[in-house]
Amino acid sequence: MKPLTNVLLKIFAGGFFRVHAGILLFVFLAMVGVVPPQYLISYHKALMLAMDSSSAVMILVFATWLIYAIKSWHYISGQIFASGQHFLFYSSNALSKQQQLKSWFWAQAAILSPIMVYALITIAVGFANHYYVLPICILLYLIALAYLSAVIYTNQIARLINGNDQSLLLKLSSKWRKPYFSLYIYHLFDKRKVPYFITKALSWLIITGVFYVFADVKTDLRVAGIAILAVVTAHIVLIFEERKFEENELGFSRNFPYSRPQLFLNFVLVYFFLLLPEGVWLFSRFNPLMAAELLLVTISIAMLFHCLLYWFGLNMDKYLQWILGLFIILFWIIMFKLLWMLIPLNLSIAYWLFYSNYYKFEGVVSDKL
């Protein structure tokens, strides 16, 4: 095994498991102890067959795995930018980018190993029962997840030293008037281009995958609802980054003469522009009335995810737990054909959370990575 791979496994994969050993042990015990021992094998076999045969179950499982991967991104990103890891800039960049990607791929594969073991057994059970399409989708999804992670980490390492150059967009727009809602969008294209484009690539994969899996019912509004729910969930890193940017860089803005309704509308505009590519896709695929409804649902979900962070602060652990719970609830609301209800429901809850907690200044990112 190559030296860089060994270093990454010891520092990052080993560190991730040490920090999260308690949570992983709890999940394992929950999976083993949820049913009596005599039914354990048949229970997991039934669960695996459900993943192999039901696209709805597969999407729920994929969302759970994505949240686990996002948790690993958050941990490793925090470790990469710690001062003690800056030696990686010099040691990693002595290798070709392809070699770096391979090393990070195996490091992320090690972090995903609990999922991968279960997934490989699921694939074997699927093949044994003559299911082929969804098991192959499971395999491709995990490979794509590990590779996207490798791309993120490789680009972050490259930015350790040379991270202060402004993007061409900021240089060209230095004399433009910048509305308050646009500041985070500029920040994305200046400092967070890689996570943004990775998220958009993942968004495209989700949309393509959902409409491929549900090709026989692609005109059903619920399919589009599931797709946009998965797309917004894929954006939770950018949503978390927006709140962190707001607290760390725009804390002074609480002194501006903006009312809370005006500020809430500003954040609606932030997510309108952040999700603009998905909005263009909606209007190109559906009639204008349906596309407008779906776009409003998309923004309302994003606002709900955003405003949760005013309630309990910038705590990624708690945030991921809430996102998983909300994903399941919203998924079943969509399945019961109540998509229209999500717009007032999400926006009302989001506004209440925002109004109640906006001036409770946090300003600190949780130390738990």
N, C-alpha and C positions, 0 to 999 in steps of 0.2 A: 504494500500500500504506500502511496506517495507521502512524503513528509508533510506537505500542506494538508492533506486529508487527515493525517494523524493528529495534527495540531488542531484542526477545526473540530474533530470528533471529541478531543479531550476538553477543549475550552468551551465550545458552544453546545454540542450535543450532551456531553456529560454535565455541564452546568445547568442546562435546561431540565434534565431529569432530576438533578439534586434539588433544584428550587421547587419543582412541581411534583415531587414524589408523593406528597400527601394527597393531592388532588387525583393523581393517576391511580393511586392505591384505592381511593374511595370509589372511583369509577369502576375499577376492576371488581371490587367487592360487590358493588351494586349490580353489575352484570351477572356475577356468579350467584349472588344471594337473593336475587329478585324472585326466583322460583325454587321450589323444593328440589333437592339434589337428584331425585329419581327422574325428574322431568327436564333436567338441565340441558342434556344433549338434544332432546327433541325440540325444546324451546328455541335453542340457537339455530338448529337446522331449519325450523319454520321461519325464523327471522331472516336467515340467509336466503332461503327460497323466495321470501317476499321481496328482498332486495334484487334478486335475480329475475323476478317476473313482473314486478310492479314498478313502473316509472315514477309514480307518486312517492312510494317509499324510498326509492333510490335518490330522488331529489332531496327529501328530508335528511337522509344520511349524508349526502354530499354537502348540504348546508352545515351539518354538524362537523364534518371533517374540515370544511373551510374555516370555521370558527377556531378549531384547534390549530390549523396552520397559521391563521392570523395571530393567535396568541404566541406562536413560536416566532413569527416575524417581529412582533413587538419586543419580545425578550432579546432576540439576537441583535436587533437594531440598537437597542439600549446598550448592549455589551460592546458592539462594534465601535460606538461613538464614545465609550469610556476611554479615558486618557491612557490606561494601561494597555489598550489594544492597538495603539497607533503604529506599532511595529509591523502590523499586517499590511499597511500601505506599501512598505518597502519590500517585505518578503513576498507578498502575493503578486505584486506587479513585476517581480522578476520573472514570473511565468507568463505564458500566453493566456489570453482571455479564455480560450477553450479549456486549458488545463485548470484555470480557476473555477470555471463553471462545473467541470467534472467533480472537483473536490467539494465544492459547496453542494452539488447535487447529492453526493453520498452522505454529507453531513446532515442535510435535510431529510434524506431517506432514513437515516438513523433516528432522527427525531420523530418521523412519521411511522417508525417501525411497529408500535402497538396497533396502529390502524392497518398497516400493510399486512401484518400477520393475519388479522381477522379478514381482511379483504381477499387475500390469496386463498384462504380456506373457503370463503364465499364463492370465489370464482370456480374453485374445484367442485364445490357442491353444485353450482349452476351447470357446469359442463356435464357432470355426471347425470343430471336430470334433463339434459338436452336444451338448456337455455344458453344462448351464445351471445346475442346482441348486447344485453345489459351487463353481463360479466365482462365483456371486452370494454364497454364504456367505463366500468369501474377501474379496470387496469389503466386505460388511457388517462382517466381523470387524475389518478394518483401520480402517474409519470409527469403529467402537465403541472400538477401542483408542486412537485419537487423541483421541476425545471424552472418554473416561474420564481420560486423561492431563491434558487441559485442566481437567477438574473438580478433579483432585487439586492441580494447580499453583495454580489460582485460589483454592482454599480455604487453601492454605499461605501465599499472599501475604496473605490477610486475617488470618492468625494472627501475622504478623510482630510486630505491636505489641500486639494484644489477645489474647495467647496464654496469659495467666496466670489467667484466670477458671476456677474449678472448675465442673465439670459439675453439673447438678442431682442426679445419682446420688451424687456424693461429698458434696454438702451434706446429702442425706437420710441417708447412711450414715455420717456422721462419728463416730457413737457405736457403730457395730456392731463386733463382733469380726471381724477379717479374717485368715483363715488364710493361711499363706505362699503357697500356690498361687494365691490369689485376687488377689494384688497386681498382677500384670501385667494381669489382666482389668479391674481398676479403672483402671489406667493407660490402657488402651485407650479406655475410655469417658470418661476425663477429657481426654486429650491427643491421642489418635489415632483419633477417631471417624470421620473421613472415610476414611482408608485401610481401616478395618474395614468400613464399609458398602460401599465400592467393591469390596472383596474379596468380600463376600457377594453383591453384585450379579453380579460376574463368575462366582462359584461357581454361582449360579442359571442364568446363561446357558450355562455349560459343561454342567450337568446336562440342561437343556432341549435343547441342541444335540446332545449325544451320543445321547440317547434318541430324538430326531427322526431323526437320520441312521441309527441302527440300529433303526428302528421294526419292521422285519421280524423281528429276532431280539432284541427287548427283554427277553425272559425269560432269555436267556443270561447266566449269572453273569459272564462276561468283559466284557460291556457295562457292568455296574455297576462292575466292577473298573477298567476304563479311565476311567469317569466319576470315581470317587473319587481315582484317581491324578492326573488333571488338576486336580481340586478342591484337593488338598493342594499341588500345584505352584503353583496360584494363590495359596496362602497363604504363599509363601516370604518375602515382604516382612515379614509379621507375625511369622513365625518368626525372621527375622533381627533384627527390632526387639525381640523377647523377649530374645534373647541380649544385645543391646546394653543393654537396660534392666537386665538382671541384672548385667552387668559394671559399668555406670556408676552405678547407683542402689542395687544390693543387694550390693555387694562385701563389706560387713560381715557378710553372712549366712554366710560361710564360718566364722565363729567360733561359730555356733549349734551346739548339741549334737545335730545331725542326722547320722545315718549316711548313706552314699552310697545305699544302697537306699531309704531314706526320701526323700531328695532326688529320686531318679529317679522314685519314685512321685508326688511333688509335681508334677513336670513332666508326667507322664502325665495328671494331673488338670487341669493348665493346658490341655492340648490337647483333653481331653474337653470342657471348657466352651467353649473357643474354637470347636470343631467341633460344638457342640451343635445348631445349626440343621440341619446336614447329617445328624446322627444322628436327629433327629426325622423328617426326610424318609425316611431309610432304613427306620425302623420303620413309617412310614405306607405304604410301597410294597411291602416284602417281608415274608415271614413272619418271626416273631421270631428263629428260629435263624439264618436267612440274614442278617438285618439285624445281629444281634450279631456274626457273623463279619466282615461288611463294615465295621462300626464299628471293630472291633479292628484290621483291616487299615489303615483310615484313620489311627488313632492311631499304629500302628506305623510307618507311613511318615513321619508328622509328627515322631515321636521320632527317627527316623533322620536326617532333614533337620536337626533341632535339634542332635543330638549331634555331627554333623560339625563344627560350629563350635567345639567344645571342642578339636578336633584341630588346626586351622590358624588359629584366631582369627577375628576379625571382618574378614575380607577378602572383600568382595563379588565381586570378579573371580573368585577361586578358587572361591568358593561357587557361583556361577552355572555354572561349568564342571562342577563335580561334580554339581550338580542335573540338568543336561542329560544327563550320562552315566548317572546313576542312573535318570532317567526312561526312557531307552531300554531299560536292563536290566530294570527292573520291568515295563515295557510288554510285553516279550516273555515274561517269566515268567507274566504274566496270560494272554497269548494261548495259552500252552501248558497252560492250565487248572491252574496250580499256585498259585492264589490263596491257598489255605489255608497254604501253606508260607511265605508272606511274614510271617505273624504272628510265629512263633518266630525266623525269620531276621533280620527287621528289628530286633526287640527285643533279640536277642542281640548283634548288631553295635552297636546304639545303646548298650546298657549297657556293652559293652567300651570303646567310645570315651569314654563318660561317666566310667566308673570310672578309666580310665587317665589322663585329662586334666583332671578337674574342678578339682584343686588346683594346676594349672599356670596361675596367674592371668595373664590377658592384660591386661584393663583398658584397652586402647587400641583404638580403631577405626582400621583401616588408612587411611592418608592417601590411598590411591588411590581416587578416586571413580569 
